[in-house]
């Protein structure tokens, strides 16, 4: 009788585990607010500058027979009106509690989430070429439902099912305090309302002024483009002569990336190539700044 009771208990526990609710990560209508701070100490606290970027999925495409969703970003805009395609990784797909992004730099996809991980499992960190190990699995109450929560050892990342990393949502398992910057998930909302709010902050938008941080150091570099408008070539110059390496992204008026190339000299000669006439947004991303300028090709 005891053995039968034990068997029955084990069977019911297995049944309950297998029936655990699944929470999709990729959903249109869901918006993530991510906070970045330049600082000398990890979050919470510290910092010389702070800003909030928003992310959402919208639209899809087929790549090598698989359905991927476009990731859009709205940078430092509390009104969330200026959305463009994320210029790092912008194709994502989800399959069986695993999330993949298509890395167009290497023309291949990488797995960034596996929400089926259990204690003792490991996850390969592509950026660091090593493994992170799961040390605890518990649950977090989100919108009146308990969601699986995965804790890693080093880096000490935390994932919540359907929400992702509490530090770098779209680049998980990258140290949350990197290169003088720290990262935190501020909040997540969907069409029904707010799903998550970081307990260290109030609201879904934080910037330098709100945090009361006094900015120090040099003024932000300024980007100059001349001539503008232009026909075949233009010069791109950054006011900070220390900025000589980065990457240029060109967006059309629909927010799509139509060109990307290295920025390897200052000034830099940009060639029109096969871009049709029209208005574009040029974004230059370097190690310590993101500069944006509107340009016109005739």
Phi, psi and omega per residue, in radians:
X1 nan -0.763 3.123
X2 -1.072 -0.736 -3.122
X3 -1.138 -0.641 3.112
X4 -1.162 -0.742 3.126
X5 -1.072 -0.752 3.118
X6 -1.089 -0.738 3.109
X7 -1.066 -0.733 -3.107
X8 -1.138 -0.737 3.121
X9 -1.092 -0.801 3.132
X10 -1.081 -0.695 -3.141
X11 -1.123 -0.751 -3.128
X12 -1.162 -0.677 3.114
X13 -1.114 -0.708 3.102
X14 -1.127 -0.702 -3.137
X15 -1.132 -0.737 3.123
X16 -1.131 -0.726 -3.126
X17 -1.116 -0.728 -3.113
X18 -1.219 -0.388 -3.128
X19 -1.660 0.226 -3.121
X20 -1.039 2.401 -3.118
X21 -1.088 2.393 3.089
X22 -1.734 2.352 -3.133
X23 -2.015 1.895 -3.122
X24 -1.073 2.502 3.067
X25 -1.495 -0.833 -3.107
X26 -1.517 1.980 3.108
X27 -2.587 2.249 3.022
X28 -1.206 2.471 -3.081
X29 1.715 -0.224 3.104
X30 -1.612 2.377 -3.128
X31 -2.242 2.253 3.075
X32 -1.773 2.362 3.014
X33 -1.916 2.063 -3.091
X34 -2.000 2.299 -3.124
X35 -1.752 2.316 3.031
X36 -2.080 2.386 3.094
X37 -2.313 2.357 2.941
X38 -1.489 2.226 -2.984
X39 -2.767 3.043 3.048
X40 -1.976 -0.009 3.122
X41 -2.395 2.596 -3.140
X42 -1.166 2.869 3.124
X43 -1.259 2.724 -0.064
X44 -1.430 2.748 3.096
X45 1.750 2.970 3.082
X46 1.302 2.886 3.032
X47 2.196 2.589 3.057
X48 -1.907 -0.351 3.092
X49 -2.664 2.591 3.140
X50 -2.456 2.530 3.069
X51 -2.667 2.782 -3.101
X52 -2.050 2.290 3.027
X53 -2.020 2.492 3.115
X54 -1.903 2.587 -3.140
X55 -2.319 2.551 3.057
X56 -2.720 2.769 3.033
X57 -1.755 2.386 3.114
X58 -2.738 2.154 -3.139
X59 1.411 2.938 -3.111
X60 -2.667 2.980 3.130
X61 -2.704 2.880 3.109
X62 -1.829 2.210 3.057
X63 -2.232 2.109 -3.141
X64 0.875 0.720 3.064
X65 1.404 0.104 -3.120
X66 -2.057 2.537 -3.115
X67 -1.520 2.100 3.109
X68 -2.040 2.621 3.133
X69 -1.885 2.505 3.141
X70 -1.381 2.367 3.047
X71 -1.787 2.193 3.109
X72 -1.926 2.667 3.137
X73 -2.261 2.495 3.015
X74 -2.149 1.956 -2.971
X75 -1.696 2.177 2.998
X76 0.887 0.761 -3.112
X77 -2.352 1.763 -3.062
X78 -1.152 -0.340 3.123
X79 -1.470 -0.204 3.131
X80 0.931 0.904 -3.118
X81 -1.876 -0.459 -3.044
X82 -1.856 1.559 -3.121
X83 -1.744 2.343 3.021
X84 -2.368 2.842 3.102
X85 -1.120 2.392 3.090
X86 -1.072 2.285 -2.985
X87 -1.562 -0.010 3.090
X88 -1.631 -1.244 3.067
X89 -2.222 2.127 -3.065
X90 -2.222 0.156 3.017
X91 -2.048 2.164 -3.124
X92 -2.328 2.570 3.023
X93 -2.463 2.813 -3.112
X94 -2.313 2.405 -3.124
X95 -2.679 2.086 3.056
X96 0.936 0.929 3.094
X97 1.152 0.283 3.076
X98 -2.099 2.463 -3.119
X99 -2.062 2.344 -3.110
X100 -2.176 2.562 2.975
X101 -2.138 2.539 -3.140
X102 -1.572 2.009 -3.131
X103 -1.575 1.773 -3.070
X104 -1.306 -0.173 3.038
X105 -1.196 -0.623 -3.113
X106 -1.951 0.042 3.101
X107 1.002 0.827 3.128
X108 -2.773 2.849 3.106
X109 -1.736 2.661 3.074
X110 -2.220 2.558 3.116
X111 -1.503 2.216 -3.135
X112 -1.940 -0.324 3.099
X113 -2.436 2.543 2.935
X114 -2.467 1.747 -3.063
X115 -1.439 0.086 3.046
X116 -1.617 -0.012 -3.099
X117 -1.058 2.549 3.098
X118 -2.196 3.006 -3.140
X119 -0.974 2.281 -3.127
X120 1.674 -0.293 3.089
X121 -1.307 2.860 3.125
X122 -2.271 2.771 -3.140
X123 -2.323 2.236 -3.126
X124 -1.285 2.290 3.110
X125 -1.728 1.834 -3.069
X126 -1.057 -0.664 -3.069
X127 -1.227 -0.475 -3.067
X128 -1.925 -0.105 3.111
X129 0.998 0.738 3.059
X130 -2.690 -3.107 -3.044
X131 -1.910 2.497 2.948
X132 -1.820 2.553 -3.029
X133 -2.039 2.427 3.125
X134 -1.377 2.190 -3.131
X135 -1.897 -0.444 -3.134
X136 -2.594 2.485 2.985
X137 -2.252 2.107 3.091
X138 -2.415 -2.658 -3.110
X139 -2.435 2.710 3.119
X140 -2.233 2.367 3.131
X141 -1.377 1.990 -3.140
X142 -2.192 2.063 3.112
X143 0.870 0.849 3.067
X144 1.189 0.285 3.065
X145 -2.309 2.456 3.103
X146 -1.454 2.245 -3.131
X147 -2.028 2.462 3.105
X148 -1.015 2.347 -3.127
X149 -2.234 2.199 -3.034
X150 -1.939 2.245 -3.139
X151 -1.962 2.307 3.130
X152 -1.842 2.839 -3.101
X153 -1.456 -1.086 -3.075
X154 -2.622 1.975 0.053
X155 -1.233 2.672 -3.027
X156 -1.430 1.137 3.139
X157 -1.422 2.770 3.096
X158 -2.347 2.231 3.111
X159 -1.997 2.419 3.005
X160 -2.042 2.287 -3.091
X161 -0.954 2.261 3.122
X162 1.466 -0.282 3.132
X163 -1.921 -0.640 -3.136
X164 1.666 -2.740 -3.063
X165 -1.196 2.493 3.067
X166 -1.447 0.051 3.121
X167 -2.091 -1.216 -3.128
X168 -2.090 1.665 -2.977
X169 -1.007 -0.772 -3.030
X170 -1.816 0.100 2.956
X171 -2.431 1.103 -3.086
X172 -1.171 2.821 3.138
X173 1.025 0.513 2.874
X174 -1.942 2.334 -3.041
X175 -0.783 2.248 -3.049
X176 -1.285 -0.076 3.032
X177 -2.222 1.690 -2.963
X178 -2.240 2.277 2.981
X179 0.927 0.664 -3.137
X180 1.492 -0.063 3.106
X181 -1.948 2.541 2.998
X182 -2.121 2.701 -2.983
X183 -2.347 2.448 3.086
X184 -2.547 2.549 2.985
X185 -1.401 2.105 -3.133
X186 -1.418 -0.952 -3.131
X187 -2.862 2.896 3.080
X188 -2.359 2.316 3.081
X189 -2.214 2.756 2.986
X190 -2.387 -2.964 -3.059
X191 -1.106 -0.363 -3.128
X192 -1.596 -0.189 -3.124
X193 2.345 -2.756 -3.076
X194 -1.440 2.298 3.095
X195 -1.691 -0.681 -3.044
X196 -2.512 2.452 3.022
X197 -2.312 2.168 3.072
X198 -1.059 2.142 -3.072
X199 -1.164 -0.231 -3.138
X200 -1.472 -0.108 -3.063
X201 -2.421 2.826 3.043
X202 -1.946 2.098 3.099
X203 1.607 3.092 -3.030
X204 -1.854 0.190 3.094
X205 -2.431 2.209 3.115
X206 -2.363 2.364 3.031
X207 -2.416 -3.056 -3.071
X208 -1.013 -0.754 -3.096
X209 -1.153 -0.763 -3.123
X210 -1.092 -0.691 -3.117
X211 -1.372 -0.188 -3.136
X212 1.243 0.492 -3.140
X213 -1.491 2.378 3.057
X214 -1.610 2.045 3.141
X215 -1.271 2.441 3.137
X216 -2.221 2.987 3.055
X217 1.510 -2.805 -3.045
X218 -1.271 2.750 2.992
X219 -1.169 2.750 3.124
X220 -1.100 2.368 3.119
X221 -1.013 2.692 3.122
X222 -2.006 2.411 3.120
X223 -1.749 2.324 3.079
X224 -2.071 2.400 3.091
X225 -2.236 2.160 -3.112
X226 -2.583 2.437 -0.156
X227 -1.254 2.814 3.109
X228 -2.679 1.861 0.232
X229 -1.242 2.861 3.090
X230 -2.498 2.931 -3.094
X231 -1.810 -1.122 -3.042
X232 -1.913 -0.732 -3.125
X233 -2.427 2.737 2.999
X234 -2.520 2.834 3.103
X235 -1.784 2.333 3.085
X236 -1.966 2.085 -3.095
X237 -2.225 2.388 3.098
X238 -1.848 2.358 -3.085
X239 -1.118 -0.487 3.098
X240 -1.527 1.930 -3.096
X241 -1.176 -0.236 3.107
X242 -1.349 -0.232 3.101
X243 -1.585 1.841 -3.139
X244 -2.338 -0.053 -3.137
X245 -2.306 2.312 3.117
X246 -3.114 -2.732 3.133
X247 -2.485 2.419 -3.135
X248 -1.791 2.352 3.053
X249 -2.176 2.310 3.103
X250 -1.935 2.252 3.129
X251 -2.000 2.470 3.030
X252 -1.470 -3.072 -3.066
X253 -1.318 0.006 3.024
X254 -1.787 0.066 3.117
X255 1.454 0.211 -3.129
X256 -1.585 2.466 3.077
X257 -1.325 2.109 -3.112
X258 -1.946 -0.190 3.116
X259 -2.798 2.476 2.984
X260 -2.523 2.441 -3.127
X261 -2.790 2.754 -3.128
X262 -1.172 2.520 2.964
X263 -1.812 1.817 -2.965
X264 -2.151 0.227 3.035
X265 -2.734 2.709 -3.134
X266 -2.363 1.830 0.177
X267 -1.349 2.906 -3.111
X268 -2.159 2.389 3.109
X269 -1.624 2.024 3.130
X270 -1.712 2.246 -3.131
X271 -1.823 2.339 -3.106
X272 -1.065 -0.757 -3.099
X273 1.109 -2.224 -3.083
X274 -1.728 0.256 3.114
X275 -1.197 2.264 3.118
X276 -1.272 2.834 3.099
X277 -1.067 2.537 3.134
X278 2.689 -3.086 3.116
X279 -1.706 2.469 -3.095
X280 -2.407 2.811 2.984
X281 -1.958 2.174 3.122
X282 -1.798 2.208 3.085
X283 -2.049 2.241 3.088
X284 -1.976 2.039 -3.125
X285 -1.892 2.077 3.062
X286 -1.997 -3.041 -3.080
X287 -1.184 -0.403 -3.068
X288 -2.272 0.182 3.134
X289 -2.829 2.786 3.002
X290 -2.225 2.094 -3.081
X291 -2.047 2.418 -3.047
X292 -2.252 2.428 3.129
X293 -2.606 2.411 3.045
X294 -1.487 2.397 3.132
X295 -2.307 2.808 -3.118
X296 -2.300 2.225 3.073
X297 -1.901 2.289 -3.120
X298 -2.010 nan nan
